Structure formats: structure tokens, C-alpha cells
Amino acid sequence: MILTKQYRCVHSSSCQCTKGHLSEDVIFLVFRQLNWNPKLIAALSCVCKWFDDLAKRVLWKEFCKTRAPKMMLDLQSCGSHSVDGNWRALGKLLIYCSGCSGGGLFNSIQIPGHFVYRTRFSRTSGKSFLLPHCRTDVLYVSDPCEHLDQGDDGDVGFFRGVFKSFMVSKVRRMLIDRGAQLHPTAVCPYCKAKMWNMLQANMVPLTASCKLGAYEDSIEYYVCLNGHMLGICTLLPLSDSEEASESQ
């Protein structure tokens, strides 16, 4: 006897899905027509645990593959069908600048997080954030999200990124070998994992400031246990950053 799969939510007594669910195939087709709209995916995830599971397994994955196809192909080229953390975390990283709040990772400044329409992530730029003997690792890093005229803090830039196969990376091995401490309270804004401070581990190369167009002593960034990177810097005035780039 072949049993027909039932799409009925049994996860929560408060669930509003009292008449059952559409099939995954139908929802897939609807969201493909909507071009994997991230706001609608997020809204669907809030309906119940069944929709949340579907979004994490399928919809966020398709969103990531559509938004950054070459990057996703590279991140999965090791043969894995998933990514470190989960697809929802990676989708959020692609479109959300986390900012910082008082008492968080970057205590000196408070800037609210916000969604960004589109951000360029570069594997080549990622090399500038790695020490020379770690540059066989693959790290995708975004262009800095600029928050200008922040009073005494000047022009602030936030950048974010993700490692490929972070669990077997040289950066992770070095952090462990150096006994780097995880932040006692703050967690990754994308996947909620604990985070290492790369500045405290003395693993921020000088090339990072050149790539960002930032002051050398202003760069700080963290890497979480799933390989998501989050950082802050003080940007040089445009004329100064152009001169710095020309001198390289």
C-alpha cells in the first residue's frame, strides 16, 4: 500500500494552517515566479515550522543560487549539497548589513542594521584579509557598506564575508592553535554561532586596509564557527584612499 504524503502542520497547536499545506512543488513554482523575493520568503517562514523548514531547505537555497550563482557554485564545488551554517544565514549575509549596537561586537559605535539592494562579493578581495600562509583558503568578502559622517568616528565601513569549507581551513586551524578566545556574549548576526576576534588573534594583515581604503589601525573583524565574517573599519577620505591605491 502506497501512502500519500500529507502536508498538514502538526508542529504547533497555535498554527493557523488548519486546512493543510500546498505541496512543496507548488510553493517552489510560486516563488520562482516571484524571483525568490527574500522578504516574501522571510514572511512565509513566520507562518509555521513546516514553512520555515521548507524555506531553509529549498527557498533560501534557490535565492542564494539566483543572487550569486558563481559564488554559490564555488562554495559547493567540494561536493557538498549544503553550506556551512545554513542557506537562510547565507541568504541574509548576501543582503543584510548588520551594523552594530552598543555593547555588541564593536562597542565604540552604534549604527542600526539594514537591508542592501545589492552587494558585490569578491574571492580575489578575500585574499587581502588572509595572512600569507592562509591564502590557499577561499574567502568571499563584500565591498564595504559606507556609513558616512558618523561624528567623531568619521566615515565608517562595514564589510562581511564567508569562507568556503571553513571547517578544514587554515584560518580555523590557526585560530585553534593560537588558543583564540570566542567572544563571551556576542554571536554571529547571520547564524547565531560564537565568534573569534581576528584582531585579538593577531591575524589581520596590512593588505586589508589597502583593499578597504581604510586606516590601518581602524580595522576589526570577527569570524564565526560557521565561517561567516563580519567587520568594521574607518574609511579614508576619498582623495587619500585613491592615493593609497595608486601607491600599491
PASEBA-1860 file (N, C-alpha, C; in nm, 3 decimals):
! residues 248
1> MILTKQYR> 0.085/-0.120/0.000/0.000/0.000/0.000/0.087/0.124/0.000 ~ 0.063/0.216/-0.093/0.140/0.339/-0.102/0.065/0.449/-0.029 ~ 0.134/0.512/0.066/0.072/0.618/0.143/0.101/0.753/0.078 ~ 0.001/0.835/0.063/0.017/0.969/0.007/0.070/1.063/0.114 ~ 0.174/1.138/0.078/0.232/1.230/0.175/0.131/1.338/0.211 ~ 0.116/1.363/0.341/0.022/1.463/0.389/0.095/1.592/0.425 ~ 0.048/1.703/0.372/0.107/1.832/0.403/0.020/1.902/0.507 ~ 0.017/1.847/0.625/-0.064/1.901/0.734/0.027/1.939/0.850
9> CVHSSSCQ> 0.019/2.059/0.898/0.108/2.104/1.003/0.069/2.042/1.137 ~ 0.163/1.972/1.198/0.139/1.913/1.330/0.243/1.962/1.430 ~ 0.309/2.072/1.396/0.419/2.120/1.479/0.373/2.205/1.597 ~ 0.260/2.271/1.583/0.220/2.366/1.685/0.068/2.373/1.696 ~ 0.019/2.377/1.818/-0.126/2.387/1.838/-0.180/2.523/1.798 ~ -0.090/2.622/1.790/-0.132/2.757/1.753/-0.120/2.785/1.604 ~ -0.077/2.684/1.527/-0.057/2.704/1.384/-0.189/2.736/1.315 ~ -0.186/2.831/1.223/-0.306/2.873/1.151/-0.334/2.785/1.029
17> CTKGHLSE> -0.243/2.691/1.000/-0.260/2.608/0.881/-0.353/2.491/0.912 ~ -0.477/2.519/0.935/-0.573/2.417/0.978/-0.630/2.336/0.863 ~ -0.606/2.379/0.741/-0.663/2.310/0.626/-0.555/2.242/0.541 ~ -0.439/2.224/0.600/-0.332/2.157/0.528/-0.249/2.254/0.445 ~ -0.141/2.203/0.383/-0.047/2.284/0.306/-0.053/2.250/0.158 ~ -0.013/2.345/0.076/0.015/2.316/-0.063/0.139/2.227/-0.070 ~ 0.157/2.161/-0.183/0.276/2.078/-0.198/0.400/2.165/-0.213 ~ 0.516/2.108/-0.185/0.641/2.181/-0.199/0.663/2.224/-0.343
25> DVIFLVFR> 0.621/2.141/-0.438/0.640/2.174/-0.579/0.563/2.300/-0.617 ~ 0.441/2.313/-0.567/0.361/2.432/-0.597/0.425/2.556/-0.538 ~ 0.468/2.548/-0.412/0.533/2.663/-0.348/0.661/2.699/-0.421 ~ 0.736/2.599/-0.465/0.858/2.623/-0.543/0.827/2.704/-0.668 ~ 0.724/2.665/-0.741/0.688/2.733/-0.865/0.641/2.876/-0.839 ~ 0.567/2.895/-0.731/0.518/3.029/-0.697/0.636/3.121/-0.668 ~ 0.732/3.074/-0.589/0.843/3.161/-0.552/0.943/3.178/-0.666 ~ 0.950/3.082/-0.755/1.031/3.103/-0.874/0.973/3.215/-0.958
33> QLNWNPKL> 0.840/3.218/-0.970/0.774/3.326/-1.043/0.798/3.461/-0.974 ~ 0.812/3.460/-0.843/0.838/3.582/-0.765/0.986/3.616/-0.759 ~ 1.067/3.542/-0.835/1.212/3.563/-0.841/1.276/3.550/-0.702 ~ 1.224/3.456/-0.623/1.280/3.424/-0.491/1.291/3.549/-0.405 ~ 1.184/3.627/-0.400/1.181/3.751/-0.322/1.215/3.723/-0.175 ~ 1.325/3.778/-0.122/1.368/3.743/0.014/1.270/3.789/0.122 ~ 1.202/3.902/0.100/1.107/3.948/0.200/0.987/3.854/0.210 ~ 0.945/3.801/0.096/0.832/3.707/0.097/0.873/3.572/0.154
41> IAALSCVC> 0.998/3.530/0.128/1.048/3.406/0.188/1.052/3.419/0.340 ~ 1.099/3.535/0.387/1.105/3.558/0.532/0.965/3.559/0.592 ~ 0.869/3.619/0.520/0.732/3.623/0.570/0.672/3.482/0.577 ~ 0.698/3.401/0.474/0.648/3.264/0.473/0.705/3.183/0.589 ~ 0.832/3.209/0.622/0.897/3.134/0.731/0.830/3.157/0.865 ~ 0.761/3.268/0.878/0.697/3.302/1.006/0.561/3.236/1.024 ~ 0.509/3.171/0.920/0.374/3.114/0.927/0.370/2.997/1.024 ~ 0.461/2.902/1.005/0.468/2.785/1.095/0.600/2.714/1.071
49> KWFDDLAK> 0.627/2.611/1.150/0.754/2.540/1.141/0.769/2.464/1.011 ~ 0.657/2.418/0.954/0.665/2.347/0.827/0.713/2.439/0.716 ~ 0.656/2.559/0.709/0.701/2.656/0.608/0.844/2.702/0.637 ~ 0.878/2.718/0.764/1.014/2.758/0.799/1.115/2.653/0.753 ~ 1.083/2.527/0.773/1.172/2.419/0.728/1.185/2.418/0.576 ~ 1.075/2.437/0.506/1.078/2.442/0.360/1.163/2.559/0.311 ~ 1.147/2.673/0.376/1.225/2.791/0.336/1.374/2.767/0.355 ~ 1.412/2.708/0.469/1.553/2.684/0.496/1.613/2.580/0.402
57> RVLWKEFC> 1.537/2.477/0.367/1.589/2.370/0.283/1.591/2.406/0.135 ~ 1.489/2.479/0.090/1.468/2.497/-0.054/1.474/2.643/-0.098 ~ 1.389/2.726/-0.039/1.369/2.861/-0.093/1.492/2.949/-0.075 ~ 1.553/2.947/0.043/1.673/3.029/0.063/1.788/2.980/-0.025 ~ 1.795/2.850/-0.046/1.899/2.796/-0.134/1.882/2.849/-0.275 ~ 1.759/2.848/-0.325/1.734/2.898/-0.460/1.759/3.048/-0.468 ~ 1.724/3.120/-0.362/1.754/3.264/-0.360/1.903/3.288/-0.373 ~ 1.985/3.216/-0.294/2.130/3.234/-0.299/2.186/3.200/-0.436
65> KTRAPKMM> 2.137/3.091/-0.496/2.186/3.049/-0.628/2.148/3.149/-0.736 ~ 2.036/3.218/-0.718/1.994/3.318/-0.815/2.069/3.450/-0.795 ~ 2.089/3.489/-0.670/2.153/3.617/-0.640/2.303/3.615/-0.671 ~ 2.371/3.504/-0.640/2.516/3.497/-0.661/2.553/3.359/-0.716 ~ 2.518/3.331/-0.841/2.533/3.195/-0.895/2.676/3.142/-0.898 ~ 2.772/3.224/-0.940/2.911/3.177/-0.948/2.969/3.153/-0.809 ~ 2.936/3.240/-0.717/2.982/3.225/-0.579/2.925/3.098/-0.517 ~ 2.797/3.072/-0.538/2.734/2.952/-0.481/2.792/2.825/-0.544
73> LDLQSCGS> 2.819/2.830/-0.673/2.877/2.715/-0.741/3.014/2.683/-0.683 ~ 3.091/2.786/-0.653/3.224/2.766/-0.594/3.213/2.713/-0.452 ~ 3.122/2.769/-0.373/3.108/2.726/-0.234/3.067/2.579/-0.225 ~ 3.001/2.528/-0.328/2.957/2.389/-0.328/3.044/2.297/-0.414 ~ 3.153/2.350/-0.468/3.234/2.272/-0.562/3.308/2.157/-0.495 ~ 3.313/2.155/-0.363/3.377/2.044/-0.292/3.288/1.920/-0.288 ~ 3.167/1.932/-0.343/3.077/1.818/-0.349/2.964/1.823/-0.249 ~ 2.963/1.924/-0.163/2.859/1.934/-0.062/2.732/1.992/-0.123
81> HSVDGNWR> 2.616/1.946/-0.073/2.488/2.000/-0.119/2.438/2.109/-0.024 ~ 2.516/2.142/0.076/2.479/2.247/0.171/2.598/2.340/0.189 ~ 2.584/2.437/0.276/2.692/2.529/0.307/2.709/2.532/0.458 ~ 2.824/2.582/0.504/2.846/2.595/0.647/2.739/2.687/0.706 ~ 2.685/2.650/0.819/2.574/2.725/0.876/2.445/2.673/0.813 ~ 2.376/2.756/0.738/2.260/2.710/0.661/2.230/2.812/0.552 ~ 2.139/2.775/0.462/2.111/2.861/0.347/2.044/2.992/0.389 ~ 1.962/2.988/0.494/1.899/3.112/0.539/2.003/3.211/0.589
89> ALGKLLIY> 2.102/3.163/0.664/2.208/3.250/0.713/2.286/3.312/0.597 ~ 2.317/3.230/0.497/2.391/3.281/0.382/2.308/3.380/0.303 ~ 2.178/3.353/0.289/2.092/3.447/0.220/2.087/3.582/0.290 ~ 2.080/3.578/0.422/2.079/3.703/0.498/2.211/3.777/0.483 ~ 2.321/3.704/0.482/2.452/3.767/0.468/2.464/3.839/0.334 ~ 2.401/3.785/0.230/2.410/3.847/0.098/2.341/3.982/0.092 ~ 2.238/4.003/0.174/2.153/4.122/0.156/2.141/4.209/0.281 ~ 2.211/4.175/0.388/2.190/4.248/0.513/2.321/4.295/0.573
97> CSGCSGGG> 2.332/4.426/0.593/2.445/4.486/0.667/2.402/4.492/0.813 ~ 2.475/4.422/0.898/2.431/4.405/1.037/2.446/4.529/1.124 ~ 2.531/4.626/1.079/2.555/4.741/1.165/2.615/4.697/1.297 ~ 2.593/4.774/1.403/2.640/4.734/1.536/2.559/4.810/1.640 ~ 2.546/4.748/1.754/2.471/4.809/1.863/2.560/4.824/1.985 ~ 2.527/4.914/2.072/2.606/4.937/2.193/2.619/4.810/2.275 ~ 2.741/4.778/2.316/2.764/4.658/2.394/2.779/4.532/2.311 ~ 2.777/4.545/2.177/2.792/4.429/2.091/2.938/4.405/2.055
105> LFNSIQIP> 2.959/4.359/1.930/3.095/4.329/1.886/3.183/4.452/1.880 ~ 3.127/4.562/1.833/3.204/4.685/1.817/3.147/4.790/1.912 ~ 3.206/4.800/2.029/3.147/4.878/2.137/3.150/5.028/2.115 ~ 3.238/5.075/2.026/3.262/5.218/2.017/3.156/5.295/1.941 ~ 3.065/5.225/1.873/2.974/5.294/1.783/2.841/5.219/1.776 ~ 2.734/5.293/1.744/2.602/5.232/1.733/2.538/5.275/1.602 ~ 2.524/5.181/1.510/2.463/5.205/1.380/2.366/5.090/1.353 ~ 2.240/5.119/1.325/2.143/5.011/1.305/2.170/4.932/1.178
113> GHFVYRTR> 2.138/4.803/1.182/2.150/4.720/1.063/2.043/4.755/0.961 ~ 2.065/4.714/0.837/1.969/4.746/0.731/1.991/4.651/0.613 ~ 1.887/4.636/0.531/1.899/4.557/0.410/1.963/4.642/0.300 ~ 2.037/4.575/0.212/2.100/4.642/0.099/2.048/4.579/-0.029 ~ 2.032/4.660/-0.130/1.972/4.611/-0.255/2.063/4.509/-0.323 ~ 2.189/4.541/-0.333/2.284/4.451/-0.399/2.425/4.481/-0.351 ~ 2.503/4.376/-0.328/2.640/4.390/-0.282/2.729/4.297/-0.363 ~ 2.847/4.344/-0.399/2.942/4.262/-0.472/3.032/4.188/-0.374
121> FSRTSGKS> 3.042/4.057/-0.389/3.134/3.976/-0.310/3.246/3.926/-0.401 ~ 3.370/3.934/-0.351/3.485/3.901/-0.435/3.576/3.800/-0.365 ~ 3.608/3.694/-0.437/3.706/3.596/-0.388/3.846/3.654/-0.392 ~ 3.874/3.735/-0.495/4.006/3.798/-0.505/4.029/3.894/-0.389 ~ 3.928/3.975/-0.355/3.940/4.066/-0.242/3.962/3.990/-0.112 ~ 3.903/3.872/-0.101/3.918/3.794/0.021/4.061/3.760/0.054 ~ 4.147/3.745/-0.047/4.287/3.714/-0.023/4.355/3.822/0.061 ~ 4.308/3.946/0.048/4.369/4.057/0.121/4.341/4.051/0.270
129> FLLPHCRT> 4.246/3.969/0.312/4.209/3.958/0.453/4.270/3.835/0.519 ~ 4.358/3.766/0.446/4.420/3.644/0.496/4.571/3.663/0.508 ~ 4.629/3.607/0.614/4.774/3.606/0.627/4.834/3.525/0.512 ~ 4.960/3.555/0.473/5.018/3.490/0.354/5.008/3.338/0.353 ~ 5.034/3.272/0.467/5.032/3.126/0.467/4.891/3.070/0.480 ~ 4.788/3.157/0.479/4.648/3.109/0.479/4.580/3.138/0.346 ~ 4.652/3.185/0.248/4.588/3.233/0.126/4.548/3.125/0.027 ~ 4.566/2.999/0.067/4.504/2.892/-0.011/4.359/2.872/0.031
137> DVLYVSDP> 4.319/2.933/0.145/4.178/2.932/0.184/4.098/3.018/0.087 ~ 3.970/2.990/0.077/3.881/3.068/-0.010/3.787/3.149/0.079 ~ 3.794/3.282/0.064/3.711/3.374/0.140/3.650/3.476/0.044 ~ 3.518/3.485/0.046/3.448/3.588/-0.030/3.417/3.704/0.064 ~ 3.453/3.826/0.022/3.432/3.945/0.105/3.357/4.050/0.024 ~ 3.267/4.121/0.090/3.189/4.225/0.024/3.267/4.357/0.018 ~ 3.225/4.443/-0.071/3.270/4.582/-0.065/3.216/4.643/0.064 ~ 3.286/4.740/0.122/3.236/4.800/0.247/3.105/4.874/0.226
145> CEHLDQGD> 3.012/4.856/0.318/2.888/4.933/0.320/2.918/5.062/0.394 ~ 2.910/5.174/0.326/2.957/5.302/0.380/2.849/5.373/0.461 ~ 2.887/5.414/0.581/2.802/5.496/0.668/2.882/5.623/0.698 ~ 2.852/5.727/0.625/2.934/5.846/0.625/2.897/5.942/0.738 ~ 2.996/6.024/0.776/2.975/6.134/0.871/2.916/6.085/1.003 ~ 2.987/5.991/1.066/2.943/5.937/1.195/3.010/6.010/1.312 ~ 3.013/6.142/1.304/3.068/6.223/1.412/3.216/6.198/1.432 ~ 3.256/6.174/1.556/3.398/6.151/1.587/3.452/6.024/1.522
153> DGDVGFFR> 3.364/5.933/1.485/3.409/5.808/1.423/3.435/5.823/1.274 ~ 3.404/5.938/1.216/3.431/5.961/1.075/3.342/5.879/0.983 ~ 3.399/5.838/0.871/3.326/5.756/0.773/3.348/5.609/0.806 ~ 3.243/5.541/0.844/3.252/5.401/0.889/3.210/5.307/0.776 ~ 3.285/5.199/0.762/3.251/5.097/0.665/3.231/4.962/0.733 ~ 3.124/4.891/0.695/3.101/4.754/0.742/3.122/4.659/0.625 ~ 3.190/4.550/0.650/3.208/4.450/0.545/3.176/4.313/0.603 ~ 3.142/4.221/0.515/3.103/4.087/0.558/3.151/3.987/0.455
161> GVFKSFMV> 3.155/3.861/0.494/3.205/3.761/0.401/3.176/3.621/0.450 ~ 3.223/3.524/0.372/3.201/3.384/0.406/3.317/3.300/0.351 ~ 3.363/3.205/0.432/3.467/3.111/0.391/3.405/2.991/0.322 ~ 3.479/2.936/0.229/3.444/2.807/0.171/3.506/2.697/0.258 ~ 3.426/2.597/0.295/3.476/2.482/0.372/3.558/2.527/0.493 ~ 3.497/2.612/0.574/3.569/2.671/0.687/3.620/2.565/0.786 ~ 3.549/2.455/0.801/3.589/2.354/0.898/3.727/2.295/0.870 ~ 3.771/2.298/0.745/3.903/2.244/0.710/3.999/2.354/0.666
169> SKVRRMLI> 3.968/2.478/0.698/4.051/2.590/0.653/4.173/2.609/0.741 ~ 4.276/2.672/0.685/4.397/2.704/0.760/4.370/2.812/0.864 ~ 4.278/2.904/0.833/4.244/3.010/0.929/4.185/2.949/1.056 ~ 4.093/2.857/1.042/4.034/2.793/1.160/4.139/2.717/1.240 ~ 4.226/2.645/1.170/4.331/2.569/1.238/4.424/2.664/1.316 ~ 4.458/2.778/1.255/4.547/2.872/1.322/4.480/2.936/1.443 ~ 4.352/2.968/1.432/4.279/3.023/1.546/4.282/2.926/1.664 ~ 4.262/2.800/1.636/4.263/2.698/1.742/4.404/2.682/1.798
177> DRGAQLHP> 4.505/2.676/1.710/4.643/2.659/1.755/4.689/2.776/1.842 ~ 4.640/2.895/1.812/4.679/3.013/1.890/4.596/3.030/2.016 ~ 4.502/2.940/2.037/4.417/2.949/2.156/4.328/3.071/2.157 ~ 4.283/3.113/2.038/4.197/3.232/2.029/4.068/3.210/2.108 ~ 4.025/3.313/2.179/3.906/3.304/2.262/3.783/3.351/2.185 ~ 3.673/3.280/2.204/3.547/3.323/2.147/3.490/3.439/2.227 ~ 3.417/3.528/2.159/3.355/3.641/2.228/3.260/3.586/2.335 ~ 3.266/3.641/2.457/3.188/3.582/2.567/3.036/3.593/2.552
185> TAVCPYCK> 2.988/3.694/2.480/2.843/3.713/2.473/2.789/3.727/2.331 ~ 2.857/3.799/2.245/2.805/3.828/2.111/2.808/3.704/2.022 ~ 2.713/3.696/1.931/2.705/3.586/1.836/2.691/3.641/1.694 ~ 2.713/3.555/1.597/2.702/3.594/1.457/2.560/3.640/1.427 ~ 2.543/3.756/1.365/2.408/3.805/1.334/2.340/3.724/1.223 ~ 2.413/3.635/1.158/2.357/3.559/1.048/2.319/3.416/1.087 ~ 2.398/3.352/1.174/2.370/3.213/1.210/2.367/3.188/1.360 ~ 2.395/3.291/1.441/2.390/3.284/1.588/2.502/3.199/1.648
193> AKMWNMLQ> 2.607/3.171/1.573/2.721/3.096/1.628/2.818/3.191/1.699 ~ 2.900/3.135/1.787/3.002/3.213/1.856/3.107/3.264/1.757 ~ 3.181/3.370/1.797/3.272/3.435/1.704/3.411/3.455/1.762 ~ 3.512/3.440/1.675/3.651/3.470/1.708/3.685/3.612/1.665 ~ 3.764/3.683/1.746/3.813/3.816/1.711/3.947/3.802/1.641 ~ 3.950/3.833/1.511/4.072/3.818/1.433/4.180/3.918/1.473 ~ 4.138/4.034/1.524/4.236/4.133/1.568/4.307/4.085/1.694 ~ 4.234/4.031/1.790/4.295/3.979/1.911/4.386/3.861/1.881
201> ANMVPLTA> 4.354/3.784/1.778/4.438/3.671/1.739/4.557/3.713/1.655 ~ 4.569/3.845/1.631/4.679/3.900/1.551/4.681/3.839/1.410 ~ 4.564/3.833/1.348/4.550/3.772/1.217/4.489/3.866/1.114 ~ 4.506/3.998/1.136/4.458/4.098/1.040/4.577/4.152/0.962 ~ 4.593/4.116/0.835/4.710/4.162/0.757/4.695/4.308/0.715 ~ 4.807/4.372/0.687/4.806/4.512/0.643/4.736/4.528/0.508 ~ 4.733/4.423/0.429/4.670/4.433/0.297/4.520/4.459/0.308 ~ 4.461/4.429/0.423/4.316/4.451/0.439/4.282/4.599/0.432
209> SCKLGAYE> 4.366/4.683/0.495/4.338/4.827/0.494/4.350/4.885/0.354 ~ 4.445/4.834/0.275/4.460/4.882/0.138/4.339/4.845/0.054 ~ 4.290/4.723/0.072/4.175/4.679/-0.006/4.049/4.758/0.029 ~ 4.033/4.791/0.158/3.914/4.863/0.203/3.924/5.014/0.182 ~ 4.046/5.065/0.165/4.064/5.210/0.164/4.039/5.267/0.302 ~ 4.101/5.204/0.405/4.074/5.239/0.544/4.205/5.264/0.619 ~ 4.194/5.329/0.735/4.310/5.348/0.821/4.356/5.213/0.875 ~ 4.489/5.195/0.881/4.544/5.065/0.920/4.502/5.021/1.059
217> DSIEYYVC> 4.494/5.118/1.152/4.466/5.080/1.291/4.316/5.081/1.323 ~ 4.232/5.090/1.220/4.087/5.101/1.245/4.010/4.975/1.210 ~ 4.078/4.871/1.161/4.010/4.753/1.110/3.996/4.648/1.220 ~ 3.876/4.597/1.233/3.849/4.487/1.326/3.745/4.396/1.261 ~ 3.771/4.267/1.267/3.668/4.177/1.217/3.669/4.043/1.291 ~ 3.554/3.978/1.283/3.528/3.853/1.353/3.494/3.744/1.251 ~ 3.522/3.621/1.288/3.482/3.505/1.209/3.409/3.410/1.303 ~ 3.291/3.363/1.261/3.212/3.274/1.347/3.249/3.128/1.321
225> LNGHMLGI> 3.197/3.039/1.402/3.227/2.897/1.393/3.182/2.835/1.261 ~ 3.092/2.902/1.190/3.045/2.854/1.059/3.114/2.924/0.942 ~ 3.211/3.012/0.972/3.288/3.074/0.865/3.231/3.202/0.809 ~ 3.132/3.262/0.876/3.083/3.394/0.834/3.172/3.501/0.895 ~ 3.203/3.603/0.816/3.291/3.710/0.861/3.214/3.841/0.871 ~ 3.247/3.919/0.972/3.181/4.048/0.995/3.285/4.146/1.045 ~ 3.295/4.263/0.979/3.400/4.357/1.018/3.360/4.503/1.006 ~ 3.445/4.587/1.065/3.424/4.731/1.066/3.556/4.801/1.040
233> CTLLPLSD> 3.551/4.920/0.981/3.672/4.999/0.958/3.634/5.146/0.950 ~ 3.733/5.232/0.964/3.715/5.376/0.940/3.776/5.408/0.804 ~ 3.694/5.455/0.714/3.736/5.477/0.576/3.818/5.604/0.563 ~ 3.920/5.596/0.479/3.998/5.715/0.446/3.913/5.811/0.363 ~ 3.943/5.943/0.371/3.879/6.035/0.276/3.908/5.991/0.133 ~ 3.817/6.017/0.044/3.828/5.965/-0.092/3.962/5.994/-0.156 ~ 4.012/6.117/-0.145/4.138/6.153/-0.209/4.253/6.072/-0.150 ~ 4.253/6.052/-0.016/4.359/5.976/0.049/4.356/5.830/0.008
241> SEEASESQ> 4.236/5.772/-0.002/4.225/5.631/-0.038/4.269/5.609/-0.182 ~ 4.243/5.708/-0.270/4.287/5.695/-0.409/4.439/5.698/-0.417 ~ 4.503/5.784/-0.335/4.649/5.790/-0.334/4.708/5.661/-0.280 ~ 4.642/5.602/-0.177/4.690/5.477/-0.121/4.683/5.366/-0.222 ~ 4.577/5.364/-0.302/4.562/5.260/-0.404/4.668/5.274/-0.512 ~ 4.699/5.397/-0.551/4.798/5.420/-0.655/4.938/5.381/-0.611 ~ 4.963/5.390/-0.477/5.098/5.360/-0.427/5.123/5.211/-0.416 ~ 5.018/5.127/-0.425/5.035/4.984/-0.413/5.093/4.924/-0.542
END
